[in-house]
Amino acid sequence: MKESIFKKPGVQTLLSSLICIAAGLLVGFIILAIINPSGAGKAIMTIILNFMTRATPAARMKVLGNMLTKTAPLLMCALSVCFCYKVGLFNIGAAGQYEAGACAALYCAIGLKLPWFVCLIAAGLAGAFFGAIVGFLKAYRNVNEVISGIMLNWILLYLTNMILGVPSIKEATSPYTIVISSVSRGSLLPTMGLGALFADNKYVTIAVPLSIIIAVIIWVVLEKTKFGYELRATGFNKDASRYAGMKEKKNIIITLAIGGALASLGAAFLFLSGYQQWQTTITSVPGMGFNGIAATFLGGLNPIGTIFSSYFIQSITEGGAMINRSLYPSEISNLISAVIIYLCGFVLFFKTVMNARIRKNEEKLAKKAEGGNK
C-alpha cells in the first residue's frame, strides 16, 4: 500500500502551521468585526495583502523592499532561537544579543568609521561573546539559560544606551544615533543593485539574500553534518552524549555563542542598512528578539520554514500598521500573531489528530482490500 503523503513530518508541520495561521486570521477578523463590523472585511484584507494594497506598482515595490529590509533581522533572530532550540536550549536572550550587535555595529560604523564587513564581524563577535556567557553559566553552573538570558537582556539594553549615548555617536538635538551615511558611507551595507528592483529603495541591501543563505547553511549544519548531529544529541540527552564521548559542556557553550552571533548579525543587518537609528533613551527591550521566537515556532522549528514564517509575521505586522487607524488599533496584527503562536503549541495535537485519521483510513482500505481478495 502506498504511503500517504500526509504521513510525512514536513507535510504535517506545514499543514499544522497553515491551520494556526487560518485560525489566527479568523480570530483577528472576529475582533475587528466586534470593534466595527462595517470595515472588518477591508481591514483583514489589508493586513493579509499588505503592500499589494498600494495604489501604484512603484509604491508596492518600495513598501515590499522596506518589509524585506525588516524581515532579514527578524529571520536572523528566529534562526538564533531555532538553532539553540534544536540543541535543547531556549535562547530568550536573543533580544539582548540583538542589542549587543546593534551597539558593536553602530559604534564601529559611526565612532570608528570602519568598513561594513568589519562592522558585521564586530557585531557577530559581540553577540557570540554574550551568548557564550549564558552558555558557560548553563554548562558549568547549571544556571537556566532563560534566567541568565533575561537578565542580560536588560543589562545589555542600558549598556548599549550608555555606549551609543556619547556625543560622538548620538545626534546633539535628538536621542537617536547619527545617520551613518552622513559620517561613513563605507560602513553601510552594499546594495549590489538590489535597490533598483524595489523602485530604487536604498535600504534593500545584501542583508536580504545573506539572511536566506545563512538559514540554508544552518539547516545543512544541523541536519547534514557530524557537528550538527553532536549538537542535537546533546540537546536530546546530555548525559547520554557525554557517555558517548561527546563534550556536552563545550557543545552548550558553542551553541549559545552561535545563537548569539546570529541574533547580533540581525541587528547589524538592520542598522547598517541605514533604515533605522538606535534611540538611546528607550527603556524596553526591542521586540525583534521576541518576535524571532514567534517566527521560529510558526516555521515548525525548521530553518527553512523559518524563512517563510519570518516573512509572514513581518508582513502582517506591516499590514496592521496600514489599516484605518481611526476605526481599529494597529496592534490588531500583534494580536493575530499572538493567537497564531499560541496555537503553535497545539501543533503536536494537530499531528496526532492527522495521524489518527490516516490510520483509520488505512484500516478501512486494508479491510476493503482484504474483503475483495476473498
Order of alpha helices (4+ residues) and beta strands (2+ residues): alpha-alpha-alpha-alpha-alpha-alpha-alpha-alpha-alpha-alpha-alpha-alpha-alpha-alpha-alpha
